[in-house]
Structure formats: C-alpha cells, structure tokens
Amino acid sequence: MKARQAYRFALDPTPKQEQAFRSHAGAARFAWNWGLARCRERYKAERKWYSAAELHRMWNTAKKTDPALAWWSENSKCAYQEAFRNLDRALHDFIESKKGKRKGKKPGFPKLKKRGRCKDSFRFSTGVIRCDRNSVTLPRSFLTHAYGWACWTRCRQASRRRSRITCNCPPTGYSAP
C-alpha cells in the first residue's frame, strides 16, 4: 500500500482570483445539489442511485440543452466532476453503513449544500498543478502567492507528483491542502 503525502498551502489570491475561487466553489456546490436531486428522483422511481459517471453524462446533456445553465463554461470541468465523485462516495458510504459493512461513525444521508453553511471547496484533478518557489500554479490561470505552513523544498518535491488539489475557503482565507 502506498502512503499519500499531503501538503497544505495558505493562498493569497488577487480579487479576480478570489472571485474565480468563489465561482468554482459555487459550481461544485451546485453540481452536488443538482446530482443529489437527480439521485433522489431516481431512487423514488427505481430504488437505485446514479453513479458519478452517469451523473456526469446527464450533466453534459443538461448543460447543453438548458439555457439556465449557460454559465457552466466559466468554471473548470473538474469542479463538476469532483462534486459528482464526492456525492457518489457519500451515497456509497451511507449504503455501506446501513448494511453494517462500514466501520466507524455512521454517516447520515447526504444533504443539500447551502452557501455559508457548508465548507466552500472544490477540487482540480486535471491541468497544470505545480508549486514554484513562492507560488502555486492551478489550472484555469490561477497563479497565487503561497505563504505559511509549507517549506519550499518540500513544495518543489510535491510538484512532480501532484495529481489533484483541493481548494477550500476557511473564514481566514483560501488554502490548498
């Protein structure tokens, strides 16, 4: 079994980048709620859930046909994909818990996410993700200066194998663990 190493960076985004962060977090929250609504509808009708891949295929169809979703292209596709994966994992954990196959605290059924009442976060799993001397480069032209919690040599070592990065916004500012 391979060990995973996590690194945490506190980010100092410009106002434009902060707006992009908030937009991506909102897109991920919207995708979670949209997917959860579809899963609930299917469960009432067929007693089955959609997988993350099925939700993503449905999203691709809906975003092209529904004019109310015209804003989807402003954000990275990863924000939507990873939200569907997180929802799939939450539903899987809930089902495994109900069957008694999951150890530890029993998770409840996934809930809708509301702005200000959930952790604003999103994940990138594709694109350029690298750490330089004093900055973290994220996909979609995010370039932010990093400070705190990470020594630069470890940051450079992590950049070669960085496959995904989660950005979340605690009350004090953005971080990328």
C-alpha positions in Angstrom: 0.0 0.0 0.0 1.4 3.4 -1.0 1.4 6.2 1.5 -0.1 9.5 0.5 1.6 12.7 1.4 -0.5 15.9 1.8 0.8 19.4 1.7 -1.1 22.5 2.9 -0.6 26.0 1.5 -2.3 29.2 2.5 -3.1 31.1 -0.6 -3.2 34.9 -1.1 -5.4 35.4 -4.2 -6.0 38.6 -6.0 -9.6 39.9 -6.0 -10.1 38.5 -9.5 -8.7 35.1 -8.4 -10.8 35.1 -5.3 -13.9 35.7 -7.4 -12.9 32.7 -9.6 -12.4 30.6 -6.4 -15.8 31.5 -5.2 -17.3 30.8 -8.6 -15.7 27.3 -8.7 -16.9 26.6 -5.1 -20.4 27.6 -6.1 -20.2 25.5 -9.2 -19.2 22.4 -7.1 -22.0 23.2 -4.6 -24.5 23.5 -7.5 -23.3 20.2 -9.1 -23.6 18.4 -5.7 -27.2 19.7 -5.2 -28.1 19.0 -8.8 -26.8 15.5 -8.7 -28.4 14.8 -5.3 -31.8 15.9 -6.7 -31.4 13.5 -9.7 -30.4 10.7 -7.3 -33.4 11.3 -5.1 -35.8 11.3 -8.2 -34.3 8.0 -9.4 -34.4 6.4 -6.0 -38.1 7.2 -5.6 -38.8 5.7 -9.1 -36.4 2.7 -9.3 -34.8 2.3 -5.8 -31.4 2.9 -7.4 -28.8 5.7 -7.3 -26.9 7.2 -10.2 -23.1 6.7 -10.3 -20.7 9.7 -10.7 -20.1 8.7 -14.3 -23.9 8.6 -15.0 -24.4 12.0 -13.3 -21.6 13.5 -15.4 -23.2 12.2 -18.6 -26.5 13.6 -17.6 -24.8 16.9 -16.7 -23.2 17.1 -20.1 -26.6 16.7 -21.7 -28.4 19.1 -19.5 -25.9 21.9 -19.7 -26.2 22.0 -23.5 -30.0 22.0 -23.6 -31.0 24.1 -20.6 -30.4 27.8 -21.2 -30.5 28.4 -17.4 -27.1 26.6 -17.2 -25.3 28.8 -19.7 -22.8 29.8 -17.0 -21.3 26.3 -16.7 -18.3 27.1 -19.0 -17.0 29.9 -16.7 -15.6 27.1 -14.4 -13.3 24.1 -14.8 -15.0 20.8 -15.6 -13.2 19.4 -12.6 -15.4 21.4 -10.2 -18.4 19.5 -11.5 -16.8 16.1 -11.9 -15.3 16.0 -8.5 -18.6 17.1 -6.9 -20.3 14.1 -8.6 -17.5 11.8 -7.3 -17.9 13.2 -3.8 -21.6 12.6 -4.0 -21.1 9.1 -5.3 -18.8 8.4 -2.4 -21.2 9.9 0.2 -24.0 7.7 -1.1 -21.8 4.7 -1.2 -20.7 5.3 2.4 -24.3 5.8 3.5 -25.4 2.5 1.9 -22.4 0.6 3.3 -23.2 2.0 6.7 -26.8 0.9 6.5 -25.7 -2.6 5.6 -23.3 -2.7 8.6 -20.2 -3.1 6.3 -18.6 0.2 7.2 -16.7 0.7 10.4 -16.7 3.9 12.4 -19.3 6.6 12.9 -22.3 6.1 10.7 -22.7 8.9 8.1 -26.2 10.3 7.5 -27.8 10.6 4.2 -26.1 13.3 2.1 -27.7 16.7 2.4 -28.1 19.7 0.2 -25.3 22.2 0.5 -26.1 25.9 1.1 -23.7 28.9 0.7 -22.4 29.9 4.0 -23.5 26.7 5.7 -21.1 24.3 4.1 -17.3 24.3 3.5 -16.7 26.1 0.2 -14.4 23.8 -1.6 -13.6 22.3 -5.0 -11.0 20.0 -6.4 -8.8 20.1 -9.5 -7.8 16.7 -10.9 -6.6 17.7 -14.4 -4.5 20.5 -15.8 -1.3 22.1 -14.6 -0.8 21.8 -10.9 2.6 22.8 -9.7 4.5 24.5 -6.9 7.3 27.0 -7.6 9.5 29.0 -5.3 6.7 31.2 -3.9 3.6 30.4 -5.9 1.2 27.6 -6.5 0.0 27.3 -10.1 -3.5 25.9 -10.5 -5.5 25.1 -13.7 -7.5 27.9 -15.4 -4.9 30.6 -15.0 -4.8 30.7 -11.2 -1.5 31.9 -10.0 -1.3 32.8 -6.3 1.5 33.5 -4.0 1.8 30.9 -1.2 2.8 31.6 2.3 2.8 29.7 5.6 2.7 26.0 6.5 5.0 24.6 3.8 8.7 24.7 3.4 9.7 25.4 -0.2 11.9 22.3 -0.7 9.0 20.0 0.2 6.8 22.1 -2.0 9.0 21.6 -5.0 9.2 17.8 -4.4 5.4 17.6 -4.2 5.0 19.4 -7.6 6.3 16.4 -9.6 3.7 14.0 -8.4 0.8 16.3 -7.7 -2.2 14.7 -9.2 -5.0 16.7 -7.6 -5.5 19.6 -5.4 -8.4 20.6 -3.2 -9.1 24.3 -2.6 -11.2 25.3 0.4 -12.1 28.6 2.0 -11.9 28.8 5.7 -13.1 32.1 7.3 -9.5 33.4 7.4 -8.6 32.8 3.7 -8.0 30.2 1.0 -5.9 27.2 1.4 -4.9 24.3 -0.8 -4.1 21.2 1.3 
